[in-house]
Amino acid sequence: MSSEKQETAAVRVLGRWPSPFVIRVLVALRLKGVEYELVEEPMGNRSELLLASNPVLKKIPVLLHSGKAVSESLIIVQYVDEVWASQGPAILPSDPYARAAERFWGQYVDDKFPSAIRVLRERWPETRTKLRLRWPPLCSTWKRPSSSAEKARITSAATASGT
């Protein structure tokens, strides 16, 4: 087995589906063609592995690569782009100005997204009720994936359709 293949096999992501920050990391790994294992973190609890891997922030996602931990999704994406530079397309542009602009927008999303999600969560019961009244057939199919196999099937279908 080549050195690069051994590195690829040693990649794990501590996270939880459907965290957008975890998904960002998974997309980067897929773009680079890196095999990985998603280690699901329980909602509301932090595993010993997470606490040991990210003792400062104690949050997901965390990339474990050959026993070393990398935290924060934007930093992980940059790490993936650099470590597997010879695999798949470049994630960040090579031009320093364009790369800075990409990092700016990534950070902007990170700063704004969580507060937007909090607002939506606070309004979700009310919004969900209104949607059910207007579009019962659509809303009756809304449910969270209940198993890892179902999550993988949804992810594979989305990947195949290009969404």
Secondary structure, DSSP 8 states (H G I E B T S, - for coil): --HHHHHHHTEEEEE-TT-HHHHHHHHHHHHHT---EEEE--TT---HHHHHH-TTT--S-EEEETTEEEESHHHHHHHHHHHTTTSSS-SS-SSHHHHHHHHHHHHHHHHHHHHHHHHHHHHHHHHHHHHHHH-HHHHTT-----SHHHHHHHHHHHHHHT-
